[in-house]
Structures are given as structure tokens and as C-alpha cells.
Amino acid sequence: MSAPRILRVAGPLVELTYEAGTAMHDLVLLGESGLPSEVVAIRGSVVTVQAYEYTGGLAPGMPARPRGRPLSVRLGPGLLGGVFDGLLRPLRSAGDRLSGGASGAPPPDDAWQFEPCVRQGESVDEGAALGSVRLSVPLKVLAPPGSSGSVSWVAPAGRYASDAVVAAVDGGEVRLSAEWPARKPRPARERLDAVVPLTTGQRAIDLLFPMVRGSTVAVPGGFGTGKTVLLQQIAKWCDADVIVYVGCGERGNEMADVLDELHRLADPRTGGQLADRTVVIANTSDMPMMAREASVHTSATVAEYFRDMGLHAVLIADSTSRWAEALREFASRMGELPSEEGYPARLASELAAFYERAATVRTLGGTTGSVTVIGAVSPPGGDFTEPVTAHTERFVRSLWTLDRELAYARHYPALSWSASFSRDVTAVAAAHAAAGDREWAERRERVAGLLTEADRLADLVELVGVTALPPGERVSVLGGRLTREAILQQNAMAPGDAYSSPEKTTALVTAVLAVIERCADLADSAERADAVEEVDFTPLVRAREEAGPNDVAAVTTAREAILQRLGELV
């Protein structure tokens, strides 16, 4: 039988002659340069593939080479600190553009220090650690899934290339780097209840809408509401072991800002660069559209790779709307039946499959690891009823809605406390109580109550003015303002405020609640309410920026100064 040939080229869709044994999702190399593509349909003697690169120059009659395996990515120690495209091909030596059919193999000069932790003849199970690689994050070389038995050979300590064989288990070779199908979730022994909080360093999140490791979060927001900056802050400051940041169809200058910040920030854990424990997958808006569709699966596979070592990974996707747009364009080219707003009918199941890969698990090796997924959503025109936002809300544990009015008022992060939710609050409250902070849930409830009451009175204040309200309600309006300005607002550009430790957040919340309680005690008449409102609360508001990320003493000093001024009104 003759080798497969290209029959027709229609943008990223290419039709080929069928070769026996070709299966769905198999990798096919097109043309002389070997452009990567994936089988998406088989109809009789014709195979349809989607190309992951620009197909200019391809023509009918050119050869096609089925690889007999699904689209796979290379997982190994070279991931940390690297920048890759949507197919996990390194970009650091690619120049301005990837050349057609560029390989995903690491540069030949890459070598890593391997330290064995098993001996020849030792019996191991799948997922067991065979050795480690010295990096900013300790990486393990694991027995592959489905591989167990006796260690017939293990390499001595030394430096080895990424594709070097470092052990043999039951006759099967184990390399420093291995390939895994991008769309296939990596196996684990069992899924566990997620109960450990993930601290982000952003007060509005950690206080009002917290999450746990292994959870899922959606961040919907219109243009200009600060999604990218918020996600960058989480990538910089959250207490995860590894960050996987995928720029899915976003602007190239935003990805450049991410890379610049990561290389300039020091890692508080290691003292090195934060970039050393980050994997960046850049599939920007000017890169191949169909690779964007694969990038979210690639990033999930990378996060699961680190999870299997017992590490806690955070996957940040910016944004899933651009990924959904790639699905829509591909479905249109395939002639699929369109659903709402032209998206394919399988949009909901595709979103569910992506967020389902987040979990806290007991790995095959018996350790505990997690993948937390945070996905930005960019609804056109800020319409939160559009399909991607509506379907995403069904599958996530938390929703951090960004409000346009707050952003225009320069309140950042513009997190809407009325349109957001977190289903992890109970687990986080239990974790704080177990750690000795039994008042965390009460403080959160009081802050939420202040915001709700202030919102209720906002329209009335606009109509009649704050002085027409009873003293108690005037204090509620004051409490809402202090809560917003002294706690929820956070300056990503200020060294002392970009990150807020749990201790500083607790100190700020305690200070505001104490001040508001004192104001409520004093404002028992209109005259006294006037006097309370005339007090300068600026030191408390400034404390969030002027105090360092861990400086509780400065916050306490500001609180005592305000309480003293209030005491002088008696």
C-alpha cells in the first residue's frame, strides 16, 4: 500500500489518504518539514487532521507520516524555568518564530545531576522514586505507570542528558525525560478531599473567597478589569511548589511582562529566581490557533507530572475564553452543529474535562500531591451570561468575578464581593481552627456583613446624603468604606502591599473591626456621629501599604493611634 498523501488543505484542516492502523488523536507529520498535526476524523479512506502550525506551502500530493501514537509532550527536569509553545516545544532558542516542524527535544547541552535512591535488585512499584534531580524544586525520577518489579540496573550519581537512561525496572528503560499523551490524564491511586488552604497573598481572596489545594477557580471579567494582573500576582505569591502559567491566546506584551516579573522576583522559598519553579506555556494571539486548543491539555499534563512527585502545582490559564474560541473556529471548519453563539455543542463537556484534572490525590508512589486550576474568562462586552462563563460557573468551586465599576473607581483587585462565591470556605475555616485561629470564620462573617450593609445603604446615601441616616447606619457606611480601603484594596506595584501574609491580613481585619466597633459605641447621636466621621482614619488606610508584607507591629500601631483619637471624643 502506498504511503499516505495529502488530498486537500483548508487552513489548519488537512485531508489525507488513510493508512491502516491510524487512530483518532494520532500524531501525523505533514509535508517535507514535518508539520505536526492530530487526527480528528476518519471517514472511510480519508483521514482529517488539524495542523498545529501555519500550513502555507502544503499542497495535495505531499507526503504525510502517521507516527502511530497520540500527540505527546516531553516531561522532564528541563521544564522548570522554561518557556514553551502550546505543544511544549522550547522557545528559548527558537528565534522570532518557530520553524516549521520544530522539534520538542531539549538542546543537546542540557545535563542534570542525578542521584539514585534505590539499589540494583530492589523491588519497586509503579510511581516509586528511583532517584532525584537537584533543582530549585527537588524533582524525582519515578517508575513509569504500569511499571513495577525488580530494579535490574540503576545509573550511578552524575550528570546526564535529558534523554539518558538512568534505570531499568523489570527490563524496561527509565529515562530522565519521558513522553506522555497530552490529552490523557496521568493516573493516581485515589482522589482525596481537599482540605489544605492555598494562600495567595491577596487579602480579598484569602479573606472572603479562599480556596484549597486541588480546587478550581474561574476569574471572569471584562476588558480592563485587571484579570491578568491578578493572575500574575497569584503566580508570584501563592504558596505552591510549582506554577504552570499558560498564556492561551493573550497578547504577547502581557506574556513578556509575566516573564520579566518572574525573572526579577526573588523566590522567598529558595532565595533564587521565582522563574526557577515556574513553567510558562506561551501560545499568544499571534501564534497558531490550533496549538492554542492543545495548550490547556499540555499545561494540565505538565501540572500532573509535578503532582505525581508529591508536589503542589497551580495551573493558571489566561484565558479559557480564547481556548473556547479556538474550539469554535475548529468546529466551524469541521461542519459541527453549532450551539449557542456558534460554540460547539461539546463546549460544556470540554470545559468539564479540563477542570476535572484539578484534584488532591494520593499518587501511585503513595505521596500526596495536588493540581489547582485557576482559569480566567474574558466574556465579550462583559456579558457574564455568555456560554463560556455560564458553563464554567457550573464546574468550578470558586468564582472570583471582577467588577467593571470597581475597576473604573481604581479599586484593585476589582473583586466583586456580591457576585463572587467560594465553596471552600468551610474547609478553610476548619483548617484555620485546627491551626489555632478559631476566630477566622467569625472575622470573615463580620467583614462580609459590613460590606453587605454598606451596599444596602449605598443607593439611599446617593439620594438623601449620609447625614440624613440614623447614627448606626452612618457607622455602617463608614465601616464599609474602611473595609474596602484598608483591607480589600491592594496595590500590586507597592513593595509592601503586593503580598500580604496571613498574619498581616489578620492584623488589618482585626484593626478595622476594632475601630468600627468603637465608632458604633460612640455614635449614639447625630452630633457624635459627625464627630466620629471627622476623625482622620488615614493612618489605618496607609498601614496596608506602608507596613511590610509581614509587619504586624506597624498595623497594630496604626490601630492604637486611631483608637486613641476616638477615645478623645468621649
C-alpha positions in Angstrom: 0.0 0.0 0.0 1.4 3.5 -0.9 2.3 5.9 1.8 -0.4 8.5 2.8 -0.6 11.6 0.8 -2.2 15.0 1.3 -5.5 15.3 -0.6 -6.8 18.7 0.4 -5.6 21.7 2.5 -8.2 24.1 4.1 -6.4 26.3 6.6 -5.4 24.1 9.6 -7.6 21.3 8.3 -5.8 18.8 6.1 -7.3 15.7 4.5 -5.1 12.6 3.8 -5.4 9.2 2.3 -6.0 6.6 5.0 -3.3 4.2 6.3 -4.2 1.0 8.1 -3.8 1.4 11.9 -4.3 5.1 12.0 -6.5 6.1 15.0 -8.2 9.1 16.4 -5.8 11.7 18.1 -2.7 10.1 16.5 0.1 12.4 15.6 0.8 12.9 11.9 3.7 14.8 10.3 2.8 16.7 7.2 5.0 17.6 4.2 8.8 17.5 3.9 9.3 19.7 7.0 7.1 17.5 9.2 4.4 20.0 10.4 2.8 18.3 13.5 -0.9 17.6 13.3 -3.5 15.4 15.0 -6.2 13.1 13.6 -9.6 14.5 14.3 -11.8 12.4 11.9 -11.7 9.2 9.9 -14.3 8.7 7.2 -13.7 5.7 5.1 -10.5 6.1 3.1 -10.0 9.7 4.1 -8.4 11.0 7.4 -8.8 14.6 8.5 -6.1 16.1 10.7 -5.8 19.5 12.4 -2.4 21.1 11.9 -0.7 22.9 14.8 1.3 25.2 12.6 0.8 27.5 9.6 0.0 25.3 6.6 1.3 27.7 3.9 3.2 25.7 1.3 1.4 22.4 1.9 -0.2 21.1 -1.3 -2.0 18.0 -2.5 0.3 15.1 -3.2 2.8 15.9 -0.5 3.7 13.0 1.9 2.2 12.5 5.4 3.8 10.3 8.1 1.5 8.9 10.7 3.5 8.3 13.9 1.3 5.6 15.4 0.9 7.3 18.7 -1.1 10.2 20.2 0.1 13.7 20.4 2.5 13.6 23.3 4.7 16.0 25.3 8.1 15.5 26.8 8.1 15.7 30.6 11.4 16.1 32.5 13.7 18.3 34.5 14.1 20.8 31.7 10.6 22.1 32.2 11.3 24.3 35.3 12.3 27.8 34.3 11.5 27.2 30.7 9.2 28.9 28.2 7.4 26.7 25.7 4.8 26.9 23.0 1.4 25.1 23.0 2.9 21.8 22.1 5.6 22.1 24.8 8.4 22.9 22.4 11.1 25.1 23.9 11.1 28.7 22.7 14.3 29.9 24.2 16.3 29.0 21.1 13.6 29.4 18.5 14.3 33.0 17.4 11.4 35.2 16.4 9.3 32.3 15.1 9.3 28.5 15.4 10.4 27.0 12.2 8.0 24.5 10.6 8.2 21.1 12.2 10.5 22.3 15.0 11.3 19.5 17.4 10.4 19.4 21.0 13.7 17.8 22.0 15.8 19.7 24.5 19.1 21.4 23.5 21.9 18.8 23.4 23.9 20.6 26.0 21.3 20.2 28.8 22.5 17.9 31.5 21.2 17.3 35.0 22.7 16.0 38.3 21.0 12.6 39.0 21.2 11.0 42.5 19.9 7.4 42.7 17.8 6.4 45.8 17.4 2.6 45.0 19.8 -0.2 44.6 20.1 -2.9 42.0 17.8 -5.8 42.8 15.5 -3.8 44.9 11.8 -4.3 44.2 9.7 -1.2 43.4 6.1 -0.5 42.4 4.8 1.9 39.8 5.3 5.6 40.8 8.1 4.7 43.2 11.1 7.2 43.3 14.2 5.8 41.7 16.3 8.9 42.1 16.2 12.7 42.2 17.5 15.7 40.2 19.0 18.7 42.0 17.0 21.8 41.1 15.3 24.7 43.0 12.4 22.3 43.4 13.5 18.7 44.3 12.4 16.5 41.4 12.0 12.8 41.5 12.6 10.2 38.8 9.7 7.8 39.1 9.0 4.3 37.9 6.5 4.8 35.0 2.8 4.0 35.4 2.3 0.3 34.8 6.0 -0.5 35.5 6.8 -2.5 38.6 9.2 -5.2 39.6 12.9 -5.5 40.3 15.4 -2.8 39.6 17.8 -4.5 37.2 20.1 -1.5 36.8 20.5 2.0 38.1 22.9 4.7 37.0 25.5 6.0 39.5 25.3 9.6 40.7 26.4 12.0 38.0 25.3 14.4 35.2 23.1 13.0 32.5 21.4 14.3 29.4 17.6 14.7 29.4 17.0 11.6 27.3 19.6 9.4 29.1 18.6 6.0 30.6 19.1 6.2 34.4 17.5 2.9 35.5 15.8 -0.2 34.3 12.7 -1.7 36.1 11.7 -5.2 35.1 13.6 -4.9 31.9 12.0 -1.6 30.9 14.2 1.5 30.5 13.5 4.6 32.6 14.8 7.9 31.3 15.2 11.3 32.9 12.6 12.6 30.5 9.6 10.7 29.2 6.7 11.4 26.8 3.1 11.3 27.8 -0.1 11.8 25.8 -1.3 15.4 26.2 -5.0 14.6 26.4 -4.7 11.6 28.7 -4.9 12.4 32.5 -2.0 10.8 34.4 -3.1 8.1 36.8 -3.2 8.4 40.6 -4.1 5.9 43.4 -7.1 7.9 44.7 -8.6 11.3 44.9 -8.6 12.9 48.3 -10.8 15.5 50.0 -9.1 18.9 49.5 -8.7 20.5 53.0 -5.4 22.4 52.9 -5.8 26.2 52.2 -3.8 27.7 49.3 -2.6 31.1 50.4 -2.4 33.6 47.6 -1.2 36.7 49.4 -4.2 38.7 48.1 -6.4 39.8 51.0 -9.7 40.0 49.2 -9.2 36.3 48.1 -7.7 34.8 51.3 -10.3 36.5 53.5 -13.6 36.4 51.6 -13.2 33.8 48.8 -10.5 31.4 49.8 -9.6 28.2 48.1 -7.9 24.9 49.0 -5.2 23.0 47.2 -6.7 20.8 44.5 -9.6 23.2 43.9 -10.9 25.0 40.8 -11.5 28.7 40.3 -12.8 30.8 37.5 -12.0 34.5 37.2 -14.5 36.2 34.8 -14.0 39.9 34.0 -14.4 42.3 31.1 -11.7 44.2 29.4 -9.7 46.4 31.7 -10.8 44.9 35.0 -7.4 43.5 35.9 -7.6 39.8 35.3 -4.1 39.4 34.0 -2.5 41.4 36.8 -4.5 39.4 39.4 -3.4 36.1 37.9 0.2 37.4 37.8 0.0 38.3 41.5 -1.2 34.8 42.3 1.5 33.2 40.2 4.1 35.3 42.1 3.0 34.9 45.6 0.8 31.8 46.2 2.4 29.1 48.3 2.5 26.4 45.6 5.6 24.3 44.9 5.3 24.8 41.1 3.5 27.3 38.9 2.3 26.4 35.4 1.3 29.6 33.6 -0.3 29.2 30.2 -1.0 32.3 28.1 -3.7 31.0 25.9 -4.4 33.4 23.1 -3.4 36.5 25.2 -1.4 39.4 23.9 2.4 39.0 23.6 3.3 42.1 25.6 1.4 40.6 28.6 3.4 37.4 28.4 6.5 39.4 28.1 5.6 41.3 31.3 5.0 37.9 33.1 8.4 36.6 32.1 10.1 39.9 33.1 8.5 39.9 36.5 9.2 36.2 37.2 12.9 36.7 36.4 13.2 39.8 38.6 11.4 38.5 41.6 13.2 36.5 44.3 11.7 33.2 45.4 11.0 33.5 49.2 11.4 29.7 49.5 14.8 29.3 47.9 16.3 32.8 47.5 16.7 32.2 43.8 14.5 33.5 41.0 10.8 32.8 41.1 11.1 31.7 37.4 13.1 28.7 38.5 10.0 26.9 39.8 7.7 28.2 37.0 6.8 26.6 33.7 5.5 29.2 31.1 3.5 28.0 28.1 3.1 30.9 25.7 0.6 30.4 22.9 -0.2 34.1 22.3 -2.7 35.5 19.9 -0.2 35.7 17.0 0.8 32.0 17.3 -1.0 29.1 15.6 -4.7 29.0 16.6 -5.0 25.2 16.8 -2.0 24.9 19.1 -4.0 27.1 21.5 -6.6 24.4 21.7 -3.9 21.9 22.7 -2.1 24.2 25.1 -4.6 23.7 28.0 -4.2 20.0 27.8 -0.5 20.3 27.6 -0.4 22.5 30.7 -2.6 20.1 32.7 -0.3 17.2 31.8 2.7 19.2 33.0 1.0 20.1 36.3 0.1 16.4 36.8 3.7 15.4 36.2 4.8 17.5 39.2 1.8 16.4 41.2 2.9 12.8 40.8 6.2 13.7 42.7 4.2 14.8 45.7 4.4 18.5 44.8 1.6 21.0 44.8 1.1 22.7 41.4 -1.0 25.6 40.5 -2.2 25.8 36.8 -3.1 29.3 35.7 -4.9 29.6 32.3 -5.2 33.0 30.8 -7.7 32.7 29.2 -10.1 29.9 28.7 -12.3 32.1 26.5 -9.6 32.3 23.9 -9.3 28.5 24.1 -13.1 28.2 23.6 -12.8 30.5 20.6 -10.3 28.1 19.0 -12.8 25.2 19.6 -15.5 27.3 17.9 -13.4 28.0 14.9 -12.3 24.4 14.6 -15.9 23.1 15.0 -17.0 25.5 12.2 -14.3 24.2 9.9 -15.4 20.6 10.7 -19.0 21.4 10.0 -20.2 20.5 13.5 -23.7 21.6 14.5 -23.3 24.9 16.3 -24.8 25.7 19.6 -25.4 29.0 21.4 -23.3 31.9 19.9 -21.7 29.4 17.5 -19.8 27.4 20.1 -19.8 23.6 19.6 -22.4 21.6 21.5 -19.5 19.8 23.3 -18.2 23.1 24.9 -19.6 22.2 28.3 -18.0 18.7 28.3 -14.7 20.1 27.1 -14.7 22.7 30.0 -15.7 20.0 32.5 -12.9 17.7 31.3 -10.3 20.4 31.7 -11.4 21.4 35.3 -11.8 17.8 36.2 -8.0 17.4 36.1 -7.7 19.5 39.2 -7.5 17.4 42.4 -5.7 16.5 45.5 -4.6 12.9 45.1 -2.7 10.1 46.6 -0.1 9.4 43.9 1.0 6.0 42.7 4.0 6.4 44.9 1.9 6.9 48.0 2.6 10.6 48.5 0.1 13.5 48.4 0.1 16.0 45.6 -2.3 18.4 44.1 -3.2 20.4 40.9 -5.1 23.6 41.5 -6.7 25.2 38.3 -7.4 28.9 38.0 -8.9 29.9 34.7 -9.6 33.4 33.5 -12.7 34.0 31.5 -13.0 37.0 29.1 -16.7 37.5 28.3 -17.2 39.7 25.2 -18.6 43.0 26.3 -18.5 41.9 29.9 -21.6 39.7 29.4 -21.5 37.1 32.1 -24.4 35.2 30.6 -22.4 34.2 27.5 -21.8 30.4 27.1 -18.2 30.1 28.3 -18.8 32.0 31.5 -22.1 30.3 32.2 -20.8 26.8 31.7 -17.6 27.4 33.6 -19.5 28.6 36.6 -21.1 25.1 36.8 -17.8 23.3 37.1 -15.7 25.4 39.5 -15.5 25.5 43.2 -15.0 29.3 43.4 -15.9 32.3 41.3 -13.9 35.5 41.5 -16.0 38.0 39.5 -14.2 41.2 38.5 -16.4 44.2 38.5 -16.1 47.0 35.9 -17.3 49.7 38.2 -14.8 48.9 40.9 -12.0 48.8 38.3 -13.1 52.2 36.9 -13.1 53.5 40.5 -9.5 52.3 40.7 -10.3 49.7 43.4 -7.9 46.8 42.7 -8.2 43.9 42.8 -11.7 44.7 41.4 -13.2 41.6 43.1 -16.9 41.9 43.4 -17.9 40.7 46.9 -21.6 40.4 45.8 -21.1 38.4 42.6 -18.4 36.0 43.8 -18.5 32.9 45.8 -16.3 30.1 47.3 -17.5 26.6 48.2 -14.2 26.0 50.0 -14.9 28.4 52.9 -16.0 25.6 55.3 -12.8 23.6 54.7 -10.6 26.7 55.0 -12.3 27.7 58.3 -11.8 24.2 59.7 -8.1 24.3 58.7 -7.6 27.7 60.4 -9.4 26.4 63.5 -7.1 23.3 63.6 -4.1 25.7 63.3 -5.3 27.6 66.4 -7.2 30.5 64.7 -10.7 29.7 65.8 -12.0 33.3 65.1 -11.2 33.3 61.4 -14.7 32.3 60.3 -16.2 35.0 62.7 -14.0 37.7 61.3 -14.8 36.8 57.7 -18.6 36.8 58.5 -18.3 40.3 60.2 -16.4 41.7 57.2 -18.9 40.3 54.8 -21.7 41.7 56.9 -20.2 45.2 56.8 -19.9 45.1 53.0 -23.4 43.8 52.6 -24.9 46.5 54.9 -22.9 49.3 53.2 -24.1 48.1 49.7 -27.7 48.2 51.0 -27.3 51.8 52.1 -25.3 53.0 49.1 -28.4 53.9 46.9 -30.0 55.6 49.9 -26.9 57.7 50.6 -26.9 58.9 47.0 -30.5 60.0 47.3 -30.6 61.7 50.7 -27.0 62.0 51.8 -25.2 60.2 54.6 -26.1 62.9 57.2 -29.8 62.0 56.9 -29.2 58.5 58.0 -29.5 57.3 61.7 -26.2 57.2 63.6 -26.0 53.4 63.4 -26.4 53.3 59.7 -23.8 56.2 59.3 -21.3 54.0 61.1 -22.2 51.1 58.7 -21.4 53.3 55.7 -18.1 54.3 57.4 -17.4 50.6 58.1 -17.9 49.6 54.5 -15.6 52.3 53.3 -12.8 51.4 55.8 -13.2 47.7 54.9 -12.8 48.5 51.2 -9.9 50.9 51.6 -7.9 49.4 54.4 -8.4 45.6 53.7 -9.7 44.8 50.3 -7.8 47.2 48.2 -4.2 46.1 47.4 -1.5 47.8 45.4 0.3 45.3 43.1 3.0 47.9 42.4 3.8 48.7 46.1 6.6 46.5 47.6 4.9 46.5 51.0 1.4 45.7 49.6 1.9 43.4 46.6 1.9 40.4 49.0 0.1 40.2 52.4 0.9 37.4 54.7 -1.9 35.7 56.7 -0.6 37.5 59.8 -0.7 40.9 58.3 -4.2 40.2 56.8 -5.4 39.1 60.2 -3.9 42.2 61.8 -5.6 44.6 59.3 -9.0 42.9 59.7 -8.8 42.9 63.5 -7.8 46.6 63.4 -10.7 47.6 61.2 -13.2 45.6 63.2 -12.0 47.1 66.4 -12.2 50.6 65.1 -15.7 50.1 63.7 -16.9 48.6 66.9 -15.5 51.6 68.8 -17.2 54.0 66.4 -20.5 52.2 66.9 -20.2 52.6 70.6 -19.5 56.3 70.3 -22.0 57.3 67.6 -25.2 57.3 69.7 -26.4 60.7 68.4 -26.2 62.7 65.2 -23.7 65.1 66.8 -21.5 62.3 68.0 -21.7 60.6 64.5 -20.5 63.9 63.0 -17.5 63.9 65.3 -16.7 60.2 64.5 -16.8 60.8 60.8 -14.4 63.8 61.2 -11.7 61.6 62.7 -8.7 61.1 60.4 -8.6 57.3 59.6 -5.7 57.8 57.1 -3.1 56.0 59.3 -5.1 52.8 59.2 -5.7 53.0 55.5 -2.0 53.8 54.8 -0.9 50.9 57.0 -1.7 48.4 54.3 0.9 49.9 52.0 3.4 51.3 54.5 3.7 48.2 56.6 5.7 45.4 55.1 4.2 42.1 54.0 4.8 40.6 57.4 4.8 43.8 59.5 2.1 43.2 62.1 3.5 45.8 64.5 3.0 48.7 62.2 -0.6 47.8 61.7 -1.1 47.5 65.5 0.5 50.9 66.0 -1.9 52.4 63.5 -4.9 50.8 65.2 -3.9 52.0 68.6 -3.4 55.6 67.2 -7.0 55.6 65.8 -8.5 54.1 68.9 -6.7 56.8 71.0 -8.2 59.6 68.8 -11.6 58.0 69.1 -11.1 57.9 72.9 -10.6 61.6 73.0 -14.2 62.1 71.8 -15.6 60.7 75.0 
